[in-house]
Amino acid sequence: MTHVADAQIGINYRVTTLDMNNSNLKHRLRALGCIEGCQLQVHQKGLFKGPCTININGQHISIRHCDACKICLEHCYE
């Protein structure tokens, strides 16, 4: 299991948990389709712990590094 901040760019992953305390951010991510079981790809990672851009269902979403560390992923082989 890995986190968005540690994931490789361009590899397909499946979200296992959203382990964040910020309920507003968690609600917003779920509204954008980032729910447990969804597939995503890391599109871009910023330097020096900058923001990460993820691709979910064709949408590019940028999140802070500290929030990316709280989204747990597993490899998706489909």
N, CA, C and O of each residue as an XYZ file, in Angstrom:
312
protein
N       0.849     -1.173      0.000
C       0.000      0.000      0.000
C       0.901      1.245      0.000
O       1.930      1.287      0.674
N       0.491      2.230     -0.757
C       1.263      3.460     -0.889
C       0.326      4.656     -0.780
O      -0.892      4.495     -0.711
N       0.889      5.830     -0.764
C       0.118      7.070     -0.703
C       0.278      7.816     -2.025
O       1.211      7.547     -2.781
N      -0.620      8.742     -2.303
C      -0.548      9.521     -3.542
C       0.798     10.234     -3.650
O       1.378     10.303     -4.733
N       1.293     10.763     -2.538
C       2.557     11.505     -2.560
C       3.746     10.618     -2.921
O       4.754     11.114     -3.424
N       3.640      9.307     -2.671
C       4.729      8.372     -2.954
C       4.508      7.570     -4.229
O       5.387      6.806     -4.628
N       3.369      7.721     -4.873
C       3.023      6.923     -6.049
C       3.813      7.371     -7.276
O       4.258      8.515     -7.369
N       3.975      6.438     -8.212
C       4.674      6.738     -9.457
C       3.717      7.407    -10.434
O       2.521      7.117    -10.455
N       4.263      8.297    -11.230
C       3.466      9.023    -12.217
C       3.070      8.084    -13.355
O       3.902      7.332    -13.863
N       1.789      8.129    -13.754
C       1.301      7.380    -14.896
C       0.864      5.956    -14.618
O       0.391      5.284    -15.535
N       1.001      5.468    -13.405
C       0.603      4.105    -13.049
C      -0.832      4.135    -12.525
O      -1.220      5.068    -11.822
N      -1.622      3.109    -12.868
C      -3.001      3.025    -12.384
C      -3.025      2.508    -10.951
O      -2.382      1.511    -10.624
N      -3.775      3.199    -10.108
C      -3.942      2.826     -8.708
C      -5.423      2.815     -8.364
O      -6.246      3.402     -9.066
N      -5.744      2.136     -7.269
C      -7.105      2.124     -6.730
C      -7.046      2.717     -5.322
O      -6.161      2.377     -4.538
N      -7.979      3.594     -5.010
C      -8.037      4.222     -3.692
C      -8.563      3.206     -2.684
O      -9.612      2.597     -2.896
N      -7.827      3.027     -1.582
C      -8.289      2.121     -0.524
C      -8.923      2.888      0.626
O      -9.977      2.492      1.124
N      -8.296      3.984      1.055
C      -8.874      4.786      2.141
C      -8.544      6.260      1.962
O      -7.514      6.624      1.395
N      -9.444      7.096      2.459
C      -9.210      8.537      2.574
C      -9.083      8.814      4.066
O     -10.086      8.986      4.758
N      -7.864      8.856      4.556
C      -7.605      8.938      5.991
C      -7.273     10.374      6.391
O      -6.185     10.648      6.897
N      -8.217     11.287      6.161
C      -7.950     12.696      6.468
C      -8.940     13.217      7.496
O     -10.089     12.780      7.564
N      -8.462     14.163      8.290
C      -9.285     14.749      9.349
C     -10.144     15.903      8.852
O     -11.155     16.229      9.473
N      -9.763     16.518      7.755
C     -10.489     17.661      7.205
C     -11.750     17.154      6.497
O     -11.678     16.670      5.368
N     -12.888     17.266      7.155
C     -14.126     16.724      6.590
C     -14.568     17.484      5.343
O     -15.188     16.895      4.458
N     -14.264     18.780      5.252
C     -14.628     19.549      4.063
C     -13.865     19.053      2.841
O     -14.446     18.897      1.766
N     -12.573     18.806      2.999
C     -11.774     18.298      1.885
C     -12.216     16.897      1.496
O     -12.315     16.582      0.310
N     -12.481     16.061      2.477
C     -12.932     14.692      2.210
C     -14.253     14.711      1.437
O     -14.428     13.950      0.485
N     -15.172     15.573      1.843
C     -16.460     15.706      1.151
C     -16.253     16.206     -0.282
O     -16.894     15.717     -1.212
N     -15.360     17.177     -0.455
C     -15.086     17.738     -1.781
C     -14.470     16.689     -2.700
O     -14.873     16.568     -3.857
N     -13.497     15.930     -2.198
C     -12.876     14.885     -3.011
C     -13.890     13.819     -3.404
O     -13.883     13.339     -4.537
N     -14.753     13.450     -2.478
C     -15.785     12.455     -2.808
C     -16.762     12.994     -3.845
O     -17.217     12.249     -4.713
N     -17.086     14.275     -3.762
C     -17.975     14.884     -4.754
C     -17.338     14.895     -6.141
O     -18.040     14.839     -7.151
N     -16.013     14.968     -6.189
C     -15.296     14.951     -7.468
C     -15.004     13.536     -7.961
O     -14.411     13.362     -9.025
N     -15.417     12.523     -7.194
C     -15.257     11.144     -7.641
C     -14.127     10.386     -6.992
O     -13.885      9.233     -7.351
N     -13.426     10.985     -6.053
C     -12.329     10.313     -5.354
C     -12.905      9.588     -4.144
O     -12.893     10.108     -3.028
N     -13.408      8.378     -4.381
C     -14.009      7.574     -3.323
C     -13.240      6.262     -3.216
O     -12.460      5.919     -4.105
N     -13.459      5.538     -2.140
C     -12.814      4.246     -1.978
C     -13.213      3.331     -3.132
O     -14.395      3.184     -3.441
N     -12.221      2.723     -3.761
C     -12.470      1.810     -4.869
C     -12.312      2.433     -6.242
O     -12.257      1.707     -7.234
N     -12.238      3.757     -6.333
C     -12.091      4.394     -7.646
C     -10.645      4.272     -8.127
O      -9.723      4.097     -7.331
N     -10.471      4.366     -9.433
C      -9.140      4.294    -10.024
C      -8.626      5.702    -10.285
O      -9.388      6.599    -10.644
N      -7.323      5.880    -10.098
C      -6.711      7.173    -10.384
C      -5.292      6.980    -10.868
O      -4.701      5.911    -10.712
N      -4.759      8.026    -11.453
C      -3.363      8.103    -11.861
C      -2.791      9.396    -11.316
O      -3.471     10.421    -11.267
N      -1.531      9.336    -10.905
C      -0.836     10.561    -10.529
C      -0.325     11.176    -11.820
O       0.432     10.548    -12.561
N      -0.738     12.397    -12.084
C      -0.381     13.072    -13.330
C       0.897     13.888    -13.177
O       1.718     13.939    -14.093
N       1.064     14.525    -12.025
C       2.209     15.408    -11.819
C       2.456     15.556    -10.323
O       1.520     15.556     -9.524
N       3.735     15.683     -9.953
C       4.091     15.927     -8.554
C       5.011     17.133     -8.493
O       5.964     17.239     -9.264
N       4.720     18.040     -7.573
C       5.520     19.249     -7.430
C       6.827     18.984     -6.708
O       6.945     18.031     -5.937
N       7.797     19.828     -6.963
C       9.090     19.714     -6.303
C       9.002     20.191     -4.860
O       8.138     20.996     -4.510
N       9.885     19.698     -4.047
C      10.004     20.126     -2.652
C       8.674     20.032     -1.911
O       8.255     20.975     -1.240
N       8.021     18.889     -2.042
C       6.734     18.620     -1.380
C       5.651     19.596     -1.818
O       4.851     20.065     -1.009
N       5.642     19.890     -3.104
C       4.615     20.744     -3.689
C       3.350     19.949     -3.951
O       3.281     18.770     -3.604
N       2.348     20.573     -4.557
C       1.073     19.894     -4.795
C       1.192     18.763     -5.811
O       2.063     18.776     -6.681
N       0.296     17.787     -5.680
C       0.208     16.659     -6.608
C      -1.052     16.829     -7.446
O      -2.090     17.259     -6.943
N      -0.953     16.493     -8.715
C      -2.115     16.509     -9.596
C      -2.472     15.070     -9.913
O      -1.637     14.304    -10.393
N      -3.727     14.704     -9.641
C      -4.190     13.351     -9.910
C      -5.269     13.391    -10.983
O      -5.946     14.403    -11.162
N      -5.419     12.291    -11.685
C      -6.412     12.162    -12.741
C      -7.437     11.126    -12.292
O      -7.109      9.957    -12.088
N      -8.686     11.573    -12.143
C      -9.786     10.687    -11.774
C     -10.883     10.866    -12.804
O     -11.456     11.949    -12.920
N     -11.179      9.823    -13.547
C     -12.241      9.859    -14.559
C     -12.081     11.024    -15.528
O     -13.070     11.653    -15.905
N     -10.857     11.316    -15.931
C     -10.603     12.385    -16.883
C     -10.497     13.771    -16.277
O     -10.243     14.737    -16.997
N     -10.685     13.892    -14.979
C     -10.563     15.180    -14.293
C      -9.194     15.280    -13.643
O      -8.731     14.325    -13.021
N      -8.554     16.409    -13.779
C      -7.288     16.658    -13.101
C      -7.579     17.462    -11.842
O      -8.164     18.544    -11.904
N      -7.164     16.921    -10.701
C      -7.406     17.546     -9.406
C      -6.062     17.739     -8.722
O      -5.289     16.789     -8.600
N      -5.775     18.951     -8.276
C      -4.532     19.232     -7.552
C      -4.817     19.276     -6.057
O      -5.779     19.899     -5.608
N      -3.958     18.603     -5.299
C      -4.096     18.581     -3.848
C      -2.739     18.837     -3.206
O      -1.697     18.565     -3.800
N      -2.766     19.360     -1.995
C      -1.529     19.636     -1.273
C      -0.808     18.333     -0.934
O      -1.426     17.273     -0.840
N       0.499     18.432     -0.753
C       1.310     17.261     -0.432
C       0.851     16.614      0.876
O       0.768     15.388      0.962
N       0.554     17.420      1.888
C       0.136     16.861      3.180
C      -1.191     16.105      3.061
O      -1.412     15.138      3.791
N      -2.073     16.530      2.155
C      -3.327     15.812      1.931
C      -3.104     14.577      1.065
O      -3.789     13.568      1.236
N      -2.152     14.648      0.139
C      -1.829     13.499     -0.710
C      -1.247     12.359      0.113
O      -1.378     11.194     -0.262
N      -0.606     12.682      1.226
C      -0.044     11.656      2.108
C      -1.129     10.889      2.860
O      -0.842      9.860      3.471
N      -2.356     11.368      2.827
C      -3.441     10.740      3.575
C      -4.399      9.949      2.693
O      -5.408      9.439      3.179
N      -4.096      9.843      1.404
C      -4.906      9.042      0.487
C      -4.128      7.769      0.198
O      -3.094      7.807     -0.469
N      -4.622      6.638      0.699
C      -3.938      5.351      0.546
C      -4.372      4.674     -0.748
O      -5.547      4.683     -1.115
N      -3.389      4.087     -1.429
C      -3.614      3.466     -2.729
C      -3.070      2.049     -2.763
O      -2.232      1.667     -1.946
N      -3.566      1.273     -3.732
C      -2.982     -0.019     -4.069
C      -2.898     -0.101     -5.587
O      -3.647      0.573     -6.294
N      -1.980     -0.931     -6.086
C      -1.835     -1.075     -7.535
C      -3.110     -1.658     -8.127
O      -3.744     -2.530     -7.533
N      -3.471     -1.174     -9.284
C      -4.642     -1.662    -10.011
C      -4.142     -2.332    -11.279
O      -3.544     -1.674    -12.130
N      -4.376     -3.621    -11.415
C      -3.842     -4.371    -12.548
C      -4.870     -4.586    -13.648
O      -4.642     -5.396    -14.546
N      -5.988     -3.887    -13.601
C      -7.030     -4.052    -14.626
C      -6.778     -3.180    -15.817
O      -7.557     -3.196    -16.770
